[in-house]
Amino acid sequence: MKINILGGGPAGLYAAYLLKRQDPGASVHVFEQNAAHTTFGFGVVFSDQALEFLRANDAETLALIVSGLETWQDIELRIHGQTIRIDGVGFTAIARLKLLEILRQRAESVGAVLINSRVIGSLGDMGDADLIIGADGVNSLVRRTHEAAFGTQIDYFDNRFAWFGATKPFDRMTQTFKRSPQGSFNAHHYRYSDSMSTFLVEVDEPTFDRIGFAHMTEEASRQYCEEIFAEELAGASLVTNKSMWRRFPKISTTTWSTGTCVIVGDASRTAHYSIGSGTRLALEDVQALAKAIAEHPGSIPEALRSFEAERRPIVEKITAAANRSALWYDQFAQHMELPDWEFAMRYIGRSGRVDPERLRNMSPQFVADYEAWRSAQVSP
């Protein structure tokens, strides 16, 4: 069997590894437009249990990834000059480049062929194949080539965001909400190594327009955000890597396959970065895809139908939560009118996945502190 994979990100590389491992006789090629050992972005974040799906069938890859993880157990909210800790919400993070290097080595170890610095203009540029996997992200060529067949719909959330790095390892996943005379700002920041953090800056649409970010250079945006968050950075610097302002695309498709083409990860749908599940979902996608192909060796179309039937209900549940979270962030400037502790409670419940009982079990100290604050509000 000949398999062509478009996109050398985590999903594409892991698909190559899994498919070549289970069928050593298969011809597996990965086509990536960027050079080897380069990437855009900084750290990749997971929930603390997000990678456990690897343990049963791929403990070696899990061990390699875990060895490079930064871990913490709390979220920190900074709002109205206060710092509120939400205990028991564990996360991990790893440098995106380190994750790619691990997955690249795994793919090469089983004989997958990785072709870098190759811009594919049409699917025919990759040659004939029994299976084409689109692991090529939000701007997927595979999806665009068969846009009508995939039933593609693309909308955008209102807020603008830019990914920066920071030369400081923050202690934990931190959300900093600030106001300035120019508008409202939010930073998502977390360490991914012992010296660096991801530092995503988000602004609402009026702030974006008022400041004029659309007309700034990347360096001017970096300097501006560095000044806004000077207190949090405490002398550290922001770092750019194609840190351009964007709106988050809400991509959905009615089907994930057509003929012998299948799309996975962000190519098939997006999950807003605020729930930290995008990379995990992509890796789970290709694990489920490899399983379906192994179970239907005589028919790629049947395997693709089986893959989607099993995987879509799981993905849709998570993307629905991600969309609710994204809508909350789209209105974060209005939410900042709330008192600090009420803001924190609305924040942790924004996706609809954490009910009061689960929150009490997960974050007992936060709930106790919140209830003490509520009691103080009604005391004479």
Buried (B, 14 or more C-beta within 10 A) or exposed (E): BBBBBBBBBBBBBBBBBBBBBBBEEBBBBBBBBBEEEEBEBBBBBBBBEBBEBBEEBBEEBBEBBBEBBBEBEBBBBBBBEEEBBBBBBBBBBBBBBBBBBBBBEBBBEBBBBBBBEBEBEEBEEBEEBEBBBBBBBBEBBBBEBBBEBBEBEEEEBBBBBBBBBBBBBBEBBBBBBBEEEBBBBBBBBBBBBEEBBBBBBBBBBEBBEEBEBEEBEBEEBBBBBBEBBEEBBEEBBBBBBEBBBEBBBBBBBEBBBBEBBBBBBBBBBBBBBBBBBBBBBBBBBBBBBBBBBEEBEEEBEBBBBBBBEBBBEEBEEBBBBBBBBBBBBBEBBEBBEBEBBBBBBEBBBBBEBBEEEEBEEBBEEBBEBBEEBEEEEEEE
